[in-house]
Amino acid sequence: MRVIGGILKGRKLLFLKKENIRPSKNIVKKSIFDSLSEWIIGKEVLDIFAGTGALGIEAISRGAKSVVFVESMREAVKVIKKNVENLNLKNVEIVKGDIWKVLKYFEERKFDLILADPPYEYPEEKLGKLLEKVGNNILREKGIIVVEYSAKKKLPEIKGFKVYKTRKYGNTSITFLRKEDGE
């Protein structure tokens, strides 16, 4: 697995070979970051369900100001730390814990972009409630949420947000959300 764009393009990333860790495919990462284009430059990013950190690292590579990784699996957190060290990344923070339990940690912070790549078996209703909570509490006014999820599932409607783009790549769907009053 490698970084596919930006200043770190081509650099290798470590990853876990576990059933419940599913690294984002290159075509999915390319679609996400080509869609965000230069908008991402200077933005503060929250990568929830970070896995090995590939999406957040891609954001840094493409010009994001900072990234906070949130991951609950100890082994995955170790891999994120090693990837961050190997790439000598600055302005990153790694938080070990379930996103529901660590949300309080972010009460005073706001993010421009929230990347969410939950396990495919994550319950749709629970994901909808989580995205609504993080979106309404820690996402800046003109911020964006990008969700990667199983194409077999339907992303629930997120109160206060509108879908402005959805793409499907094999068994993966990605959806971009903005606040209803955002641009």
Secondary structure as UniProt FT lines:
FT   HELIX           6..8
FT   TURN            9..10
FT   TURN            19..20
FT   HELIX           26..36
FT   HELIX           37..40
FT   TURN            41..42
FT   STRAND          44..48
FT   TURN            51..52
FT   HELIX           54..61
FT   TURN            62..63
FT   STRAND          66..71
FT   HELIX           74..86
FT   TURN            87..88
FT   STRAND          92..96
FT   HELIX           99..102
FT   HELIX           103..106
FT   TURN            107..108
FT   STRAND          111..116
FT   TURN            120..121
FT   HELIX           124..138
FT   STRAND          139..150
FT   TURN            151..152
FT   TURN            159..160
FT   STRAND          161..169
FT   TURN            170..171
FT   STRAND          172..179
FT   TURN            180..181
//
